Amino acid sequence: MIAAAQKGPGIATPGLGGAILAPALVNGTRRLEIRNYRLEDPERLKARGAFSEVIQYRTRLFVPLDQSNEVVEAIVAMTRI
């Protein structure tokens, strides 16, 4: 899932109601961004390792690249509960 998200325009994240995991370039740094998430999801996603940043007055959610497998596994497992 991580490799597919990094290569293309994004990949659907199971159980997150249409959210996608997509590559992003922020200040010259490549990141994995969670886009189109529901309003109730940010705190649950951050509790599983995602982090947020306010960029141009908009809160964006990212998955740390060095822990991407663990964080995405935790997010997918969250949706099975």
C-alpha positions in Angstrom: 0.0 0.0 0.0 2.8 2.4 0.8 4.7 1.8 -2.4 1.5 2.3 -4.5 0.7 5.5 -2.6 4.1 6.9 -3.3 4.1 6.2 -7.0 0.6 7.3 -8.1 -2.0 10.0 -7.4 -3.1 8.2 -4.3 -4.6 5.0 -3.0 -7.9 4.4 -1.1 -7.4 3.8 2.6 -9.7 0.9 3.8 -12.4 1.9 6.2 -11.7 5.7 6.2 -14.7 6.7 4.1 -13.1 7.8 0.9 -9.8 9.0 2.4 -6.7 8.4 0.3 -3.0 8.1 1.0 -1.2 10.2 -1.5 2.3 11.6 -2.1 2.8 15.2 -1.2 5.7 17.6 -1.6 6.0 20.1 1.3 8.9 22.5 1.5 10.9 20.3 -0.8 10.3 17.2 1.3 8.4 14.2 0.1 5.6 13.0 2.4 2.6 10.8 2.5 -0.6 12.7 3.1 -4.0 11.4 4.2 -6.5 13.4 2.1 -10.3 13.6 2.1 -10.6 12.3 5.6 -13.8 12.8 7.6 -14.0 15.5 10.3 -14.1 12.9 13.1 -11.0 11.1 11.9 -8.0 13.4 12.7 -7.7 12.6 16.5 -8.1 8.9 15.9 -5.5 9.0 13.1 -3.0 11.0 15.2 -3.5 8.5 18.1 -2.1 5.8 15.7 0.9 7.8 14.6 -0.2 10.3 12.0 0.7 13.9 12.5 -0.9 17.2 11.4 0.5 20.5 10.2 -1.3 23.7 9.4 -0.1 24.8 6.0 -1.7 27.9 4.4 -4.4 28.0 7.1 -5.4 24.4 6.4 -4.8 21.4 8.7 -3.2 18.6 6.7 -2.5 15.0 8.0 0.6 13.1 7.2 2.1 9.7 7.9 5.8 9.7 9.0 7.8 8.0 6.2 10.2 6.3 8.6 7.2 4.6 10.4 4.8 4.4 7.5 4.2 0.7 7.5 3.5 0.6 11.2 1.2 3.7 11.1 -0.8 2.5 8.1 -1.2 -1.0 9.6 -2.5 0.6 12.8 -4.9 2.8 10.8 -6.2 -0.1 8.8 -6.6 -2.2 12.1 -8.5 0.7 13.6 -11.2 0.3 11.0 -11.7 -3.4 11.8 -12.7 -2.6 15.4 
